[in-house]
Amino acid sequence: MLEEKFVSSIEVGVRGVRVVELPRIEDPRGNLSVMEFEKDLPFVPARCFWIYNVPGHHVRGEHSHRRLEQFLVCVKGACVITVDDGRNRADVALDRPNRGLYLPPLIWDMMHQFSHDAVLMVLASERYDPAEYIRNYDEFLQLINQYESTFP
């Protein structure tokens, strides 16, 4: 169960998506946040990448994944992640380095409203595979409808 994995998490009303408050350890020398992969995540990351220097009002993401899970943290600055499960949609602000967002498979995401200094780190459950991506929203909706029709 995902709630048991995360220290503190909140559902956002989109299937399986959770905002996760990571521990914040304050110290006069600087703050620290921590996450232990096998203990605190529902997957062991196979890949890590970060998005930065996003110009102006550009949008990143605008896709979904078939099997891949992700955990996003804006380690510097801020951005907004729009998540969509084909039925429900929500905007989540990632505006501090101890707030993360868990995305299960088959969630359409759009990353936008990047501050000029934003650095968005993404942990992914699988290595890069172009076949894993769903880049067309209508195809995503068809896949969601097929998936939901197999589970009453």
Phi, psi and omega in degrees: 000133185296322182302327181288331181287319187271142179301308179212118181221156182228131174289148181250004179090008176241130189318110172080351181281134182223138169273131185242125175268113180276155177302143176236112181258112183270140182209143179302337180274354181135152182275162181217137171238151186219151173212128176261120192306301185290336181271319192254354179240150177280005176211160174263120183300137175253347184206147176224135174214165179222149182247130181205170182054041178285117185285141172049231183257031180292155182243139175245171180081245185054051177199176176225171178235146182286312183235337189292137173254152179224154171228123186247138174221127174274095188286345175211142179073212185206156173202171178240136176247121173265125180243146188211128179255014182093345179235319183236152181223145178211151173255133179235123176274125171255101190230015174203151188286357176250022175238126179238169180226122177266130177240116174284176176298160176060043171238125177282131179232149177222124182254126185205182181054044178290132171290161184299335183255011187294138171229110181258115179265135181235125172260130183239145184283346182223160174291163181297131176214111182302330180290343181285340185274142169247110187256356181247124185297321178296321176296320177302313180297320177298317179296318177299315180297320177296316180299313182292330180287341178274344180236107182296000000 
